[in-house]
């Protein structure tokens, strides 16, 4: 996300630590946990356009399946950068919805 801010002057990035913001972070998680990273995409008047919570949708779907092996494989692939494309597409989808 920092690279997006570097290359696009209309995008401003603000980083907050989890510590001290647990109640805010956990309010965006279905289980009420303070998961990171949590990315809130807002317009110029701070209206929420969309969120990215911890992992891309493809990993969330694996987690929802309840299949432990599928969850382990999906999380490993995410940590190895194999879902970078899906992550970027989620951000683009959020940006396009805001137009």
C-alpha positions as CSV (number, residue, x, y, z in Angstrom):
1,X,0.0,0.0,0.0
2,X,2.9,2.4,0.6
3,X,3.9,2.0,-3.0
4,X,0.5,3.0,-4.1
5,X,0.8,6.2,-2.0
6,X,4.3,6.8,-3.5
7,X,3.1,6.5,-7.1
8,X,-0.4,8.1,-6.8
9,X,-0.4,11.5,-5.2
10,X,-4.2,11.4,-4.7
11,X,-3.7,8.4,-2.3
12,X,-2.6,9.2,1.3
13,X,-1.5,6.4,3.5
14,X,-1.7,6.6,7.3
15,X,-0.3,3.7,9.4
16,X,-1.6,3.1,12.9
17,X,-0.3,0.3,15.2
18,X,-2.7,-2.3,16.5
19,X,-1.8,-1.4,20.1
20,X,-4.1,1.4,21.3
21,X,-6.6,0.8,18.5
22,X,-7.8,-2.7,19.3
23,X,-11.5,-1.7,19.7
24,X,-11.4,0.0,16.2
25,X,-9.6,-2.9,14.6
26,X,-11.8,-5.6,16.2
27,X,-15.0,-3.8,15.1
28,X,-14.3,-4.7,11.5
29,X,-13.8,-8.4,12.2
30,X,-16.7,-10.8,12.2
31,X,-15.3,-12.6,15.2
32,X,-14.5,-9.4,17.1
33,X,-10.7,-10.0,17.0
34,X,-8.1,-7.4,16.4
35,X,-6.6,-8.9,13.2
36,X,-4.0,-7.1,11.2
37,X,-3.4,-5.9,8.7
38,X,-6.7,-4.0,8.5
39,X,-6.9,-1.6,5.7
40,X,-9.7,1.0,5.6
41,X,-10.2,2.7,2.3
42,X,-11.8,6.1,2.7
43,X,-12.7,8.9,0.4
44,X,-11.4,12.5,0.9
45,X,-14.2,13.2,3.5
46,X,-13.4,10.0,5.4
47,X,-16.4,8.0,4.3
48,X,-15.6,4.3,4.3
49,X,-15.3,2.9,0.8
50,X,-14.2,-0.6,1.7
51,X,-12.0,-2.7,3.9
52,X,-9.3,-5.4,3.6
53,X,-9.2,-7.5,6.8
54,X,-6.0,-9.6,7.4
55,X,-6.1,-11.7,4.2
56,X,-7.7,-11.7,0.7
57,X,-11.2,-13.1,0.1
58,X,-9.7,-16.3,-1.3
59,X,-8.2,-17.1,2.1
60,X,-11.3,-16.1,4.0
61,X,-13.3,-18.6,1.8
62,X,-10.9,-21.3,2.7
63,X,-11.2,-20.4,6.4
64,X,-15.0,-20.5,6.1
65,X,-14.9,-23.9,4.5
66,X,-13.8,-25.4,7.8
67,X,-11.4,-27.7,6.0
68,X,-8.2,-27.5,8.1
69,X,-5.9,-28.6,5.3
70,X,-7.4,-26.1,2.9
71,X,-7.0,-23.3,5.5
72,X,-3.3,-24.3,6.1
73,X,-2.5,-24.3,2.4
74,X,-4.3,-21.0,1.7
75,X,-2.6,-19.2,4.5
76,X,0.8,-20.6,3.5
77,X,0.2,-19.5,-0.1
78,X,-0.8,-16.0,1.1
79,X,2.3,-15.7,3.4
80,X,4.5,-16.7,0.4
81,X,3.0,-14.0,-1.7
82,X,1.0,-16.3,-4.0
83,X,-2.2,-14.2,-3.6
84,X,-0.7,-10.8,-4.4
85,X,-2.8,-10.6,-7.6
86,X,-6.0,-11.4,-5.7
87,X,-5.1,-8.8,-3.1
88,X,-4.5,-6.1,-5.7
89,X,-7.7,-6.9,-7.5
90,X,-9.7,-6.5,-4.2
91,X,-8.2,-3.0,-3.8
92,X,-9.0,-2.1,-7.4
93,X,-12.6,-3.4,-6.9
94,X,-13.0,-1.1,-3.9
95,X,-11.6,1.9,-5.8
96,X,-13.9,1.2,-8.8
97,X,-17.0,1.0,-6.5
98,X,-16.2,4.5,-5.2
99,X,-16.3,6.1,-8.6
